[in-house]
Amino acid sequence: ALRANRDYLRAGVELFGDRSESASRVLRAARREVGLAAANAEASFQRLLAEKSPGDVEMAPVMTFLVYSRRLTASIAALAITRHTIETKAVTLEEFLRIVDPVMNDLVETVAERRPPAPFPHLEHTESAIAALPPAVRARLTRLLRQLETLHDALRRWAVAEQLPARAPATAGQTEPV
């Protein structure tokens, strides 16, 4: 899901100034890939829940990840649509992508390698890179950054939870974990 979102964001940035039907087809195909990946991630989560005891899985970070993956997709779609509502000739988003792409790559690797993510970077450079953009674009990019930070935090919490020892099963009549 993260990989598909990363690719969708890349396509959205690369095609931001292109209002053609072919650009729209590419963006729709990328969004469809995200939808399939998100559905697969949710199905995997459901299988995980079915296979594990309730205390074996720290669900909050995984659920946050799933929800914010979808929200990230919606924000990328909003950014892609914005290209039709503003004059895009003077708008360049490459600097934004240059800063965000390594973070997304790290999150993809975090999941693949089952490790904690690298620390979330300070985004002062990103804020200055987007300050001169039209307000609608700046709002979309600011939302993307917040959602990316939430995804990062969810994966960090997930990695920490995975490292905790599993709780011993409760015995009959016991309400507290051992």
N, CA, C and O atoms as a DFTB+ gen file, in Angstrom:
712 C
 N C O
     1  1       0.830      -1.195       0.000
     2  2       0.000       0.000       0.000
     3  2       0.872       1.257       0.000
     4  3       0.584       2.227      -0.700
     5  1       1.939       1.222       0.794
     6  2       2.846       2.377       0.817
     7  2       3.557       2.544      -0.515
     8  3       3.686       3.658      -1.023
     9  1       4.014       1.444      -1.072
    10  2       4.704       1.499      -2.359
    11  2       3.771       2.083      -3.432
    12  3       4.185       2.930      -4.223
    13  1       2.529       1.632      -3.452
    14  2       1.578       2.135      -4.437
    15  2       1.281       3.617      -4.205
    16  3       1.172       4.383      -5.162
    17  1       1.151       4.026      -2.935
    18  2       0.942       5.446      -2.635
    19  2       2.155       6.283      -3.048
    20  3       2.006       7.384      -3.578
    21  1       3.350       5.753      -2.801
    22  2       4.564       6.469      -3.207
    23  2       4.566       6.675      -4.724
    24  3       4.861       7.768      -5.208
    25  1       4.238       5.619      -5.467
    26  2       4.221       5.715      -6.923
    27  2       3.120       6.659      -7.405
    28  3       3.305       7.388      -8.380
    29  1       1.992       6.645      -6.728
    30  2       0.890       7.550      -7.067
    31  2       1.306       8.998      -6.829
    32  3       1.032       9.865      -7.659
    33  1       1.960       9.265      -5.708
    34  2       2.424      10.623      -5.435
    35  2       3.453      11.063      -6.470
    36  3       3.410      12.197      -6.947
    37  1       4.372      10.175      -6.815
    38  2       5.355      10.508      -7.850
    39  2       4.661      10.887      -9.154
    40  3       5.001      11.891      -9.781
    41  1       3.690      10.078      -9.554
    42  2       2.961      10.367     -10.796
    43  2       2.213      11.695     -10.680
    44  3       2.189      12.482     -11.626
    45  1       1.602      11.941      -9.517
    46  2       0.867      13.192      -9.318
    47  2       1.769      14.409      -9.424
    48  3       1.375      15.430      -9.989
    49  1       2.971      14.308      -8.887
    50  2       3.920      15.422      -8.960
    51  2       4.440      15.580     -10.381
    52  3       4.483      16.689     -10.913
    53  1       4.835      14.467     -10.997
    54  2       5.392      14.531     -12.349
    55  2       4.379      15.034     -13.371
    56  3       4.752      15.698     -14.338
    57  1       3.112      14.726     -13.167
    58  2       2.074      15.105     -14.135
    59  2       1.266      16.321     -13.682
    60  3       0.234      16.634     -14.276
    61  1       1.723      16.999     -12.644
    62  2       0.926      18.095     -12.090
    63  2       0.609      19.172     -13.119
    64  3      -0.497      19.713     -13.114
    65  1       1.529      19.489     -13.981
    66  2       1.292      20.532     -14.983
    67  2       0.610      20.042     -16.237
    68  3       0.376      20.826     -17.157
    69  1       0.288      18.769     -16.297
    70  2      -0.283      18.147     -17.496
    71  2      -1.773      17.881     -17.278
    72  3      -2.155      17.040     -16.464
    73  1      -2.593      18.602     -18.010
    74  2      -4.049      18.428     -17.881
    75  2      -4.629      17.518     -18.956
    76  3      -5.844      17.480     -19.151
    77  1      -3.777      16.796     -19.644
    78  2      -4.235      15.964     -20.760
    79  2      -4.991      14.733     -20.273
    80  3      -4.902      14.337     -19.111
    81  1      -5.734      14.144     -21.202
    82  2      -6.467      12.912     -20.895
    83  2      -5.496      11.766     -20.623
    84  3      -5.778      10.908     -19.786
    85  1      -4.361      11.739     -21.316
    86  2      -3.400      10.657     -21.074
    87  2      -2.822      10.758     -19.657
    88  3      -2.614       9.732     -19.008
    89  1      -2.563      11.966     -19.171
    90  2      -2.085      12.138     -17.793
    91  2      -3.154      11.680     -16.809
    92  3      -2.849      11.033     -15.807
    93  1      -4.394      12.014     -17.096
    94  2      -5.496      11.583     -16.221
    95  2      -5.603      10.068     -16.192
    96  3      -5.870       9.493     -15.137
    97  1      -5.400       9.405     -17.336
    98  2      -5.436       7.931     -17.369
    99  2      -4.325       7.341     -16.505
   100  3      -4.552       6.379     -15.770
   101  1      -3.131       7.913     -16.591
   102  2      -2.009       7.424     -15.780
   103  2      -2.327       7.574     -14.296
   104  3      -2.068       6.664     -13.507
   105  1      -2.884       8.714     -13.918
   106  2      -3.213       8.951     -12.511
   107  2      -4.332       8.028     -12.034
   108  3      -4.288       7.531     -10.909
   109  1      -5.331       7.798     -12.880
   110  2      -6.406       6.865     -12.499
   111  2      -5.862       5.448     -12.313
   112  3      -6.260       4.745     -11.384
   113  1      -4.958       5.032     -13.191
   114  2      -4.366       3.699     -13.066
   115  2      -3.545       3.592     -11.782
   116  3      -3.591       2.569     -11.100
   117  1      -2.798       4.641     -11.453
   118  2      -2.006       4.629     -10.218
   119  2      -2.926       4.573      -9.004
   120  3      -2.634       3.876      -8.032
   121  1      -4.032       5.303      -9.060
   122  2      -4.964       5.275      -7.920
   123  2      -5.622       3.901      -7.793
   124  3      -5.857       3.419      -6.685
   125  1      -5.914       3.282      -8.921
   126  2      -6.490       1.939      -8.886
   127  2      -5.507       0.955      -8.238
   128  3      -5.919       0.092      -7.463
   129  1      -4.217       1.082      -8.551
   130  2      -3.196       0.231      -7.926
   131  2      -3.175       0.432      -6.414
   132  3      -3.033      -0.527      -5.656
   133  1      -3.316       1.679      -5.982
   134  2      -3.355       1.952      -4.541
   135  2      -4.569       1.276      -3.915
   136  3      -4.469       0.675      -2.846
   137  1      -5.699       1.375      -4.576
   138  2      -6.913       0.748      -4.051
   139  2      -6.763      -0.756      -3.889
   140  3      -7.174      -1.322      -2.877
   141  1      -6.173      -1.400      -4.888
   142  2      -5.939      -2.849      -4.804
   143  2      -4.960      -3.182      -3.683
   144  3      -5.173      -4.129      -2.926
   145  1      -3.896      -2.407      -3.582
   146  2      -2.902      -2.647      -2.530
   147  2      -3.506      -2.426      -1.144
   148  3      -3.232      -3.188      -0.217
   149  1      -4.324      -1.391      -1.003
   150  2      -4.963      -1.120       0.288
   151  2      -5.942      -2.237       0.651
   152  3      -6.019      -2.649       1.809
   153  1      -6.683      -2.719      -0.334
   154  2      -7.607      -3.830      -0.072
   155  2      -6.837      -5.081       0.345
   156  3      -7.275      -5.815       1.231
   157  1      -5.694      -5.324      -0.292
   158  2      -4.861      -6.472       0.099
   159  2      -4.301      -6.302       1.508
   160  3      -4.248      -7.263       2.277
   161  1      -3.884      -5.085       1.848
   162  2      -3.369      -4.830       3.200
   163  2      -4.458      -5.071       4.241
   164  3      -4.197      -5.656       5.293
   165  1      -5.668      -4.623       3.951
   166  2      -6.769      -4.825       4.893
   167  2      -7.127      -6.307       5.013
   168  3      -7.449      -6.776       6.105
   169  1      -7.074      -7.044       3.907
   170  2      -7.340      -8.487       3.959
   171  2      -6.262      -9.193       4.776
   172  3      -6.562     -10.114       5.536
   173  1      -5.017      -8.767       4.623
   174  2      -3.924      -9.343       5.419
   175  2      -4.145      -9.084       6.900
   176  3      -3.914      -9.956       7.738
   177  1      -4.596      -7.875       7.213
   178  2      -4.864      -7.543       8.604
   179  2      -5.980      -8.422       9.167
   180  3      -5.890      -8.885      10.303
   181  1      -7.014      -8.648       8.391
   182  2      -8.106      -9.506       8.843
   183  2      -7.610     -10.933       9.093
   184  3      -8.027     -11.578      10.055
   185  1      -6.720     -11.422       8.227
   186  2      -6.150     -12.761       8.445
   187  2      -5.300     -12.781       9.710
   188  3      -5.333     -13.745      10.475
   189  1      -4.545     -11.718       9.921
   190  2      -3.727     -11.620      11.129
   191  2      -4.603     -11.682      12.376
   192  3      -4.284     -12.386      13.334
   193  1      -5.692     -10.950      12.356
   194  2      -6.601     -10.963      13.505
   195  2      -7.190     -12.347      13.735
   196  3      -7.373     -12.761      14.880
   197  1      -7.487     -13.061      12.664
   198  2      -8.077     -14.388      12.789
   199  2      -7.069     -15.410      13.314
   200  3      -7.449     -16.372      13.980
   201  1      -5.798     -15.203      13.016
   202  2      -4.768     -16.169      13.394
   203  2      -4.201     -15.949      14.786
   204  3      -3.640     -16.876      15.371
   205  1      -4.332     -14.762      15.324
   206  2      -3.693     -14.410      16.592
   207  2      -4.733     -14.270      17.693
   208  3      -5.912     -14.029      17.435
   209  1      -4.273     -14.425      18.910
   210  2      -5.112     -14.132      20.069
   211  2      -5.175     -12.616      20.215
   212  3      -4.259     -11.924      19.769
   213  1      -6.229     -12.081      20.826
   214  2      -6.351     -10.631      20.949
   215  2      -5.145      -9.940      21.572
   216  3      -4.806      -8.828      21.166
   217  1      -4.496     -10.556      22.535
   218  2      -3.349      -9.931      23.182
   219  2      -2.051     -10.059      22.396
   220  3      -1.053      -9.428      22.744
   221  1      -2.054     -10.878      21.328
   222  2      -0.832     -11.103      20.558
   223  2      -0.534      -9.985      19.562
   224  3       0.598      -9.864      19.095
   225  1      -1.513      -9.183      19.239
   226  2      -1.355      -8.178      18.194
   227  2      -1.677      -6.807      18.769
   228  3      -2.743      -6.605      19.350
   229  1      -0.761      -5.875      18.607
   230  2      -1.036      -4.483      18.967
   231  2      -1.769      -3.886      17.774
   232  3      -1.160      -3.544      16.761
   233  1      -3.087      -3.765      17.909
   234  2      -3.909      -3.400      16.762
   235  2      -3.904      -1.912      16.435
   236  3      -4.022      -1.552      15.263
   237  1      -3.776      -1.051      17.408
   238  2      -3.919       0.386      17.146
   239  2      -2.946       0.893      16.085
   240  3      -3.382       1.603      15.179
   241  1      -1.658       0.571      16.142
   242  2      -0.768       1.082      15.099
   243  2      -1.100       0.547      13.706
   244  3      -1.002       1.269      12.714
   245  1      -1.494      -0.725      13.645
   246  2      -1.826      -1.311      12.344
   247  2      -3.092      -0.670      11.793
   248  3      -3.173      -0.356      10.605
   249  1      -4.075      -0.481      12.656
   250  2      -5.317       0.156      12.211
   251  2      -5.064       1.605      11.790
   252  3      -5.627       2.071      10.799
   253  1      -4.226       2.310      12.535
   254  2      -3.859       3.680      12.151
   255  2      -3.188       3.671      10.789
   256  3      -3.493       4.499       9.930
   257  1      -2.277       2.734      10.597
   258  2      -1.606       2.611       9.307
   259  2      -2.617       2.421       8.178
   260  3      -2.541       3.100       7.155
   261  1      -3.564       1.500       8.362
   262  2      -4.550       1.222       7.313
   263  2      -5.411       2.448       7.018
   264  3      -5.641       2.785       5.857
   265  1      -5.881       3.107       8.062
   266  2      -6.732       4.292       7.869
   267  2      -5.957       5.413       7.188
   268  3      -6.451       6.031       6.246
   269  1      -4.757       5.672       7.658
   270  2      -4.000       6.788       7.094
   271  2      -3.416       6.472       5.723
   272  3      -3.091       7.393       4.972
   273  1      -3.277       5.214       5.382
   274  2      -2.909       4.870       4.008
   275  2      -4.018       5.317       3.063
   276  3      -3.754       5.875       1.998
   277  1      -5.250       5.067       3.462
   278  2      -6.401       5.503       2.644
   279  2      -6.498       7.030       2.605
   280  3      -6.786       7.613       1.560
   281  1      -6.260       7.660       3.732
   282  2      -6.328       9.127       3.771
   283  2      -5.230       9.745       2.904
   284  3      -5.452      10.757       2.240
   285  1      -4.056       9.134       2.914
   286  2      -2.962       9.606       2.070
   287  2      -3.364       9.507       0.599
   288  3      -3.105      10.423      -0.182
   289  1      -3.987       8.412       0.231
   290  2      -4.463       8.239      -1.138
   291  2      -5.451       9.338      -1.507
   292  3      -5.362       9.917      -2.590
   293  1      -6.380       9.623      -0.624
   294  2      -7.364      10.674      -0.896
   295  2      -6.692      12.043      -1.045
   296  3      -7.109      12.856      -1.870
   297  1      -5.668      12.288      -0.257
   298  2      -4.965      13.571      -0.350
   299  2      -4.166      13.676      -1.643
   300  3      -4.078      14.752      -2.234
   301  1      -3.588      12.574      -2.082
   302  2      -2.877      12.587      -3.362
   303  2      -3.876      12.834      -4.493
   304  3      -3.589      13.577      -5.431
   305  1      -5.046      12.206      -4.396
   306  2      -6.088      12.434      -5.407
   307  2      -6.518      13.895      -5.414
   308  3      -6.712      14.477      -6.481
   309  1      -6.666      14.490      -4.244
   310  2      -7.043      15.913      -4.167
   311  2      -5.970      16.785      -4.807
   312  3      -6.284      17.754      -5.497
   313  1      -4.713      16.446      -4.582
   314  2      -3.621      17.184      -5.216
   315  2      -3.697      17.042      -6.730
   316  3      -3.535      18.025      -7.453
   317  1      -3.940      15.833      -7.212
   318  2      -4.030      15.599      -8.653
   319  2      -5.178      16.391      -9.277
   320  3      -5.040      16.918     -10.381
   321  1      -6.286      16.473      -8.589
   322  2      -7.443      17.226      -9.103
   323  2      -7.153      18.720      -9.102
   324  3      -7.644      19.451      -9.963
   325  1      -6.363      19.174      -8.145
   326  2      -6.043      20.601      -8.033
   327  2      -5.376      21.115      -9.301
   328  3      -5.478      22.301      -9.614
   329  1      -4.698      20.243     -10.033
   330  2      -4.041      20.698     -11.255
   331  2      -5.032      21.244     -12.277
   332  3      -4.644      21.976     -13.188
   333  1      -6.298      20.896     -12.133
   334  2      -7.331      21.407     -13.043
   335  2      -7.949      22.716     -12.549
   336  3      -8.707      23.352     -13.282
   337  1      -7.641      23.123     -11.331
   338  2      -8.318      24.293     -10.753
   339  2      -7.435      25.521     -10.623
   340  3      -7.926      26.600     -10.289
   341  1      -6.138      25.377     -10.882
   342  2      -5.228      26.518     -10.756
   343  2      -4.349      26.602     -11.994
   344  3      -4.284      25.665     -12.790
   345  1      -3.687      27.717     -12.144
   346  2      -2.708      27.867     -13.214
   347  2      -1.443      27.130     -12.768
   348  3      -0.821      27.508     -11.776
   349  1      -1.069      26.089     -13.492
   350  2       0.020      25.230     -13.044
   351  2       1.370      25.555     -13.673
   352  3       2.378      24.956     -13.296
   353  1       1.414      26.481     -14.612
   354  2       2.684      26.756     -15.293
   355  2       3.794      27.177     -14.330
   356  3       4.947      26.788     -14.519
   357  1       3.476      27.946     -13.324
   358  2       4.495      28.440     -12.380
   359  2       4.655      27.536     -11.162
   360  3       5.437      27.852     -10.264
   361  1       3.932      26.419     -11.112
   362  2       3.968      25.546      -9.945
   363  2       4.901      24.370     -10.215
   364  3       4.720      23.615     -11.170
   365  1       5.896      24.236      -9.353
   366  2       6.763      23.063      -9.427
   367  2       6.744      22.372      -8.063
   368  3       6.897      23.007      -7.019
   369  1       6.555      21.084      -8.105
   370  2       6.454      20.295      -6.876
   371  2       7.632      19.354      -6.700
   372  3       7.640      18.550      -5.768
   373  1       8.625      19.434      -7.571
   374  2       9.764      18.523      -7.516
   375  2      10.529      18.635      -6.201
   376  3      10.994      17.628      -5.667
   377  1      10.662      19.856      -5.676
   378  2      11.374      20.038      -4.403
   379  2      10.634      19.315      -3.274
   380  3      11.256      18.685      -2.418
   381  1       9.312      19.412      -3.281
   382  2       8.500      18.697      -2.297
   383  2       8.744      17.193      -2.408
   384  3       8.963      16.519      -1.401
   385  1       8.706      16.674      -3.625
   386  2       8.909      15.240      -3.828
   387  2      10.331      14.831      -3.437
   388  3      10.527      13.754      -2.874
   389  1      11.320      15.674      -3.727
   390  2      12.708      15.367      -3.380
   391  2      12.858      15.187      -1.866
   392  3      13.670      14.380      -1.415
   393  1      12.088      15.927      -1.094
   394  2      12.161      15.846       0.362
   395  2      11.333      14.676       0.900
   396  3      11.759      13.998       1.835
   397  1      10.162      14.436       0.323
   398  2       9.229      13.436       0.834
   399  2       9.525      12.026       0.335
   400  3       9.264      11.053       1.043
   401  1      10.059      11.907      -0.860
   402  2      10.292      10.585      -1.448
   403  2      11.197       9.700      -0.583
   404  3      10.882       8.523      -0.410
   405  1      12.306      10.210      -0.032
   406  2      13.122       9.342       0.842
   407  2      12.368       8.862       2.091
   408  3      12.601       7.752       2.568
   409  1      11.484       9.684       2.606
   410  2      10.688       9.276       3.768
   411  2       9.763       8.131       3.371
   412  3       9.650       7.134       4.084
   413  1       9.108       8.283       2.231
   414  2       8.211       7.218       1.776
   415  2       8.993       5.944       1.470
   416  3       8.535       4.846       1.787
   417  1      10.166       6.081       0.855
   418  2      11.000       4.898       0.587
   419  2      11.367       4.193       1.882
   420  3      11.324       2.965       1.956
   421  1      11.726       4.961       2.900
   422  2      12.077       4.361       4.183
   423  2      10.881       3.635       4.792
   424  3      11.044       2.559       5.367
   425  1       9.696       4.199       4.676
   426  2       8.513       3.544       5.233
   427  2       8.214       2.239       4.492
   428  3       7.823       1.247       5.107
   429  1       8.398       2.245       3.175
   430  2       8.220       1.010       2.400
   431  2       9.197      -0.048       2.897
   432  3       8.817      -1.200       3.110
   433  1      10.456       0.344       3.080
   434  2      11.472      -0.592       3.563
   435  2      11.206      -1.016       5.006
   436  3      11.488      -2.153       5.385
   437  1      10.669      -0.111       5.801
   438  2      10.321      -0.427       7.188
   439  2       9.375      -1.618       7.254
   440  3       9.574      -2.538       8.047
   441  1       8.350      -1.592       6.419
   442  2       7.378      -2.687       6.410
   443  2       8.019      -3.950       5.845
   444  3       7.862      -5.033       6.409
   445  1       8.736      -3.815       4.739
   446  2       9.336      -4.986       4.090
   447  2      10.359      -5.670       4.996
   448  3      10.450      -6.898       5.029
   449  1      11.123      -4.868       5.726
   450  2      12.194      -5.407       6.568
   451  2      11.772      -5.608       8.018
   452  3      12.557      -6.086       8.836
   453  1      10.535      -5.245       8.334
   454  2      10.006      -5.376       9.702
   455  2      10.964      -4.756      10.713
   456  3      11.437      -5.416      11.638
   457  1      11.236      -3.475      10.511
   458  2      12.145      -2.733      11.383
   459  2      11.537      -1.366      11.657
   460  3      10.633      -0.936      10.942
   461  1      12.023      -0.682      12.682
   462  2      11.532       0.680      12.936
   463  2      11.977       1.624      11.824
   464  3      13.035       1.422      11.228
   465  1      11.191       2.640      11.543
   466  2      11.602       3.617      10.527
   467  2      12.714       4.513      11.057
   468  3      12.910       4.650      12.265
   469  1      13.433       5.115      10.122
   470  2      14.415       6.131      10.502
   471  2      13.657       7.285      11.147
   472  3      12.462       7.444      10.897
   473  1      14.315       8.089      11.965
   474  2      13.611       9.231      12.568
   475  2      12.976      10.121      11.491
   476  3      13.532      10.321      10.411
   477  1      11.805      10.643      11.824
   478  2      11.118      11.516      10.874
   479  2      11.930      12.802      10.745
   480  3      12.330      13.384      11.752
   481  1      12.173      13.243       9.525
   482  2      13.043      14.416       9.335
   483  2      12.372      15.712       9.766
   484  3      11.146      15.811       9.821
   485  1      13.201      16.695      10.069
   486  2      12.689      18.038      10.309
   487  2      12.268      18.594       8.958
   488  3      12.974      18.417       7.965
   489  1      11.145      19.252       8.915
   490  2      10.584      19.646       7.627
   491  2      10.632      21.148       7.365
   492  3       9.815      21.671       6.607
   493  1      11.578      21.839       7.983
   494  2      11.673      23.280       7.739
   495  2      11.906      23.565       6.262
   496  3      11.346      24.514       5.712
   497  1      12.742      22.737       5.612
   498  2      13.026      22.932       4.192
   499  2      11.768      22.725       3.356
   500  3      11.551      23.420       2.364
   501  1      10.950      21.772       3.761
   502  2       9.709      21.512       3.036
   503  2       8.765      22.689       3.175
   504  3       8.146      23.110       2.197
   505  1       8.650      23.223       4.381
   506  2       7.759      24.359       4.600
   507  2       8.193      25.555       3.758
   508  3       7.345      26.253       3.203
   509  1       9.501      25.803       3.652
   510  2       9.954      26.918       2.820
   511  2       9.767      26.596       1.345
   512  3       9.526      27.501       0.547
   513  1       9.873      25.319       0.964
   514  2       9.695      24.928      -0.430
   515  2       8.248      25.097      -0.886
   516  3       7.999      25.356      -2.063
   517  1       7.298      24.955       0.025
   518  2       5.895      25.057      -0.382
   519  2       5.275      26.415      -0.051
   520  3       4.136      26.681      -0.435
   521  1       6.002      27.266       0.648
   522  2       5.443      28.555       1.083
   523  2       5.002      29.433      -0.073
   524  3       4.022      30.167       0.056
   525  1       5.695      29.376      -1.193
   526  2       5.382      30.244      -2.323
   527  2       4.319      29.660      -3.257
   528  3       3.922      30.309      -4.225
   529  1       3.863      28.458      -2.977
   530  2       2.876      27.814      -3.846
   531  2       1.482      28.406      -3.624
   532  3       1.220      28.999      -2.578
   533  1       0.599      28.248      -4.593
   534  2      -0.782      28.711      -4.407
   535  2      -1.408      28.062      -3.169
   536  3      -1.082      26.923      -2.834
   537  1      -2.299      28.778      -2.497
   538  2      -2.881      28.264      -1.243
   539  2      -3.503      26.874      -1.355
   540  3      -3.353      26.068      -0.436
   541  1      -4.189      26.572      -2.439
   542  2      -4.820      25.250      -2.578
   543  2      -3.772      24.145      -2.631
   544  3      -3.962      23.080      -2.043
   545  1      -2.679      24.389      -3.324
   546  2      -1.614      23.395      -3.422
   547  2      -0.907      23.276      -2.080
   548  3      -0.634      22.171      -1.612
   549  1      -0.616      24.398      -1.471
   550  2       0.054      24.397      -0.164
   551  2      -0.771      23.628       0.866
   552  3      -0.218      22.872       1.665
   553  1      -2.087      23.816       0.851
   554  2      -2.960      23.103       1.798
   555  2      -2.907      21.597       1.550
   556  3      -2.860      20.814       2.499
   557  1      -2.915      21.187       0.277
   558  2      -2.863      19.754      -0.040
   559  2      -1.531      19.141       0.416
   560  3      -1.504      18.046       0.977
   561  1      -0.436      19.855       0.170
   562  2       0.881      19.339       0.536
   563  2       1.065      19.305       2.050
   564  3       1.680      18.382       2.584
   565  1       0.536      20.304       2.735
   566  2       0.609      20.322       4.197
   567  2      -0.151      19.128       4.776
   568  3       0.320      18.487       5.716
   569  1      -1.318      18.832       4.219
   570  2      -2.095      17.670       4.668
   571  2      -1.329      16.376       4.390
   572  3      -1.289      15.482       5.235
   573  1      -0.727      16.278       3.216
   574  2       0.074      15.092       2.898
   575  2       1.198      14.888       3.912
   576  3       1.456      13.766       4.346
   577  1       1.859      15.976       4.284
   578  2       2.944      15.882       5.264
   579  2       2.435      15.386       6.619
   580  3       3.067      14.538       7.248
   581  1       1.299      15.911       7.065
   582  2       0.735      15.469       8.349
   583  2       0.378      13.987       8.302
   584  3       0.631      13.247       9.253
   585  1      -0.207      13.565       7.196
   586  2      -0.593      12.163       7.080
   587  2       0.629      11.253       7.001
   588  3       0.629      10.154       7.556
   589  1       1.659      11.709       6.316
   590  2       2.893      10.947       6.246
   591  2       3.534      10.818       7.626
   592  3       4.074       9.766       7.970
   593  1       3.472      11.882       8.406
   594  2       4.004      11.835       9.766
   595  2       3.195      10.875      10.639
   596  3       3.763      10.167      11.471
   597  1       1.883      10.847      10.455
   598  2       1.041       9.915      11.207
   599  2       1.350       8.474      10.815
   600  3       1.415       7.599      11.678
   601  1       1.543       8.217       9.520
   602  2       1.927       6.882       9.066
   603  2       3.275       6.475       9.667
   604  3       3.453       5.342      10.115
   605  1       4.203       7.403       9.666
   606  2       5.520       7.149      10.247
   607  2       5.383       6.764      11.722
   608  3       5.985       5.790      12.174
   609  1       4.592       7.529      12.463
   610  2       4.403       7.248      13.880
   611  2       3.734       5.888      14.095
   612  3       4.099       5.153      15.012
   613  1       2.755       5.557      13.249
   614  2       2.081       4.259      13.379
   615  2       3.064       3.119      13.148
   616  3       3.044       2.125      13.874
   617  1       3.916       3.257      12.150
   618  2       4.890       2.197      11.883
   619  2       5.943       2.114      12.979
   620  3       6.420       1.025      13.297
   621  1       6.311       3.256      13.561
   622  2       7.255       3.252      14.689
   623  2       6.628       2.517      15.880
   624  3       7.271       1.678      16.510
   625  1       5.353       2.845      16.182
   626  2       4.671       2.184      17.305
   627  2       4.480       0.698      17.033
   628  3       4.577      -0.118      17.949
   629  1       4.211       0.344      15.791
   630  2       4.047      -1.050      15.410
   631  2       5.357      -1.807      15.634
   632  3       5.357      -2.910      16.180
   633  1       6.467      -1.212      15.210
   634  2       7.777      -1.858      15.385
   635  2       8.087      -2.041      16.866
   636  3       8.601      -3.086      17.264
   637  1       7.788      -1.054      17.670
   638  2       8.020      -1.158      19.119
   639  2       7.139      -2.263      19.701
   640  3       7.602      -3.066      20.511
   641  1       5.882      -2.305      19.294
   642  2       4.957      -3.320      19.817
   643  2       5.397      -4.724      19.413
   644  3       5.234      -5.666      20.189
   645  1       5.947      -4.877      18.223
   646  2       6.404      -6.183      17.761
   647  2       7.576      -6.686      18.592
   648  3       7.788      -7.894      18.696
   649  1       8.334      -5.777      19.180
   650  2       9.504      -6.165      19.964
   651  2       9.150      -6.528      21.397
   652  3       9.976      -7.105      22.105
   653  1       7.944      -6.202      21.841
   654  2       7.528      -6.530      23.200
   655  2       7.260      -8.023      23.318
   656  3       6.774      -8.632      22.365
   657  1       7.564      -8.627      24.462
   658  2       7.267     -10.053      24.625
   659  2       5.757     -10.277      24.626
   660  3       4.987      -9.454      25.121
   661  1       5.360     -11.403      24.064
   662  2       3.934     -11.731      24.030
   663  2       3.432     -11.959      25.445
   664  3       4.164     -12.462      26.297
   665  1       2.193     -11.592      25.691
   666  2       1.603     -11.818      27.013
   667  2       1.274     -13.288      27.172
   668  3       0.905     -13.960      26.209
   669  1       1.409     -13.780      28.382
   670  2       1.020     -15.162      28.675
   671  2      -0.500     -15.246      28.648
   672  3      -1.178     -14.311      29.073
   673  1      -1.039     -16.348      28.156
   674  2      -2.500     -16.466      28.110
   675  2      -3.100     -16.479      29.513
   676  3      -2.507     -17.014      30.450
   677  1      -4.257     -15.896      29.638
   678  2      -4.961     -15.881      30.924
   679  2      -5.526     -17.269      31.205
   680  3      -5.934     -17.982      30.289
   681  1      -5.544     -17.638      32.473
   682  2      -6.136     -18.914      32.838
   683  2      -7.602     -18.672      33.195
   684  3      -8.026     -17.527      33.346
   685  1      -8.355     -19.726      33.327
   686  2      -9.785     -19.623      33.607
   687  2     -10.014     -18.787      34.857
   688  3      -9.361     -19.005      35.877
   689  1     -10.927     -17.840      34.788
   690  2     -11.287     -17.004      35.915
   691  2     -10.350     -15.824      36.125
   692  3     -10.609     -14.988      36.991
   693  1      -9.291     -15.736      35.373
   694  2      -8.318     -14.661      35.533
   695  2      -8.684     -13.529      34.568
   696  3      -8.948     -13.776      33.392
   697  1      -8.698     -12.300      35.062
   698  2      -9.054     -11.165      34.204
   699  2      -7.839     -10.348      33.807
   700  3      -7.877      -9.624      32.812
   701  1      -6.775     -10.453      34.564
   702  2      -5.556      -9.689      34.278
   703  2      -4.560     -10.590      33.571
   704  3      -4.517     -11.788      33.853
   705  1      -3.750     -10.046      32.652
   706  2      -2.704     -10.872      32.048
   707  2      -1.686     -11.273      33.101
   708  3      -1.472     -10.545      34.070
   709  1      -1.065     -12.411      32.918
   710  2      -0.060     -12.911      33.866
   711  2       1.228     -12.156      33.689
   712  3       2.202     -12.425      34.392
